[in-house]
Amino acid sequence: MTRMLARLALSSYRWIGTAVYPLVWGYLAARAAKGKEDSARRQERYGHASAPRPQGPLVWFHAASVRRDHGRDPADQ
């Protein structure tokens, strides 16, 4: 059951990504017009790197900010 659920989730993710892809260009163009995106680096959002990949093994680290108001949570004190 878990394997089938995982395949369903991945398949859904792919279908949704394919359906939303045409809308991404307009969204990024609007963000660039507001100055929130660097127009010269927009192709990176589509997976096209602006710099050549270095030789040898590559380790990718991705970090995202989840919350900005850590001090307001009583559990943090």
C-alpha positions in Angstrom: 0.0 0.0 0.0 2.8 2.4 0.8 4.5 1.9 -2.5 1.2 2.5 -4.4 0.6 5.7 -2.3 4.2 6.9 -3.1 3.6 6.3 -6.9 0.3 8.1 -6.8 1.9 11.1 -5.0 4.8 11.3 -7.5 2.5 10.9 -10.4 0.2 13.6 -9.1 3.2 15.9 -8.5 4.3 15.4 -12.1 0.8 16.0 -13.6 0.3 19.2 -11.5 3.8 20.4 -12.4 3.1 19.9 -16.1 -0.3 21.7 -15.8 1.1 24.7 -13.9 4.3 25.1 -16.0 2.7 27.4 -18.6 1.6 29.8 -15.9 5.0 30.1 -14.3 6.4 32.4 -17.0 3.7 35.0 -16.4 4.2 34.8 -12.7 7.9 35.2 -12.9 7.6 38.1 -15.4 5.3 39.9 -13.0 7.8 39.4 -10.1 10.6 40.7 -12.3 8.6 43.8 -13.2 8.1 44.5 -9.5 11.9 44.1 -8.9 11.5 40.9 -6.9 13.4 38.7 -9.4 16.6 39.2 -11.4 15.5 39.1 -15.0 19.0 38.0 -16.1 18.8 34.9 -14.0 15.2 33.9 -14.8 16.3 30.8 -16.8 17.6 29.4 -13.5 14.1 29.0 -12.3 13.5 26.6 -15.2 16.6 24.5 -14.4 19.0 26.1 -16.8 22.2 27.1 -14.9 23.9 30.4 -15.7 27.4 28.9 -14.9 28.9 25.7 -16.1 29.0 22.8 -13.6 32.4 22.2 -12.0 34.2 19.0 -12.6 34.1 16.3 -9.9 31.4 15.3 -7.4 28.8 17.9 -6.6 26.9 18.2 -3.3 23.7 20.2 -3.2 22.5 21.9 -0.1 19.1 23.6 -0.1 17.8 25.6 2.9 14.6 27.4 3.2 13.4 29.7 6.0 10.2 28.4 7.6 9.5 31.1 10.1 10.8 34.5 10.9 9.2 35.2 14.2 10.9 32.6 16.4 11.0 34.9 19.4 7.2 35.2 19.5 6.6 31.5 20.1 6.3 30.7 23.8 7.8 27.3 23.2 11.1 29.0 22.2 11.5 30.7 25.5 
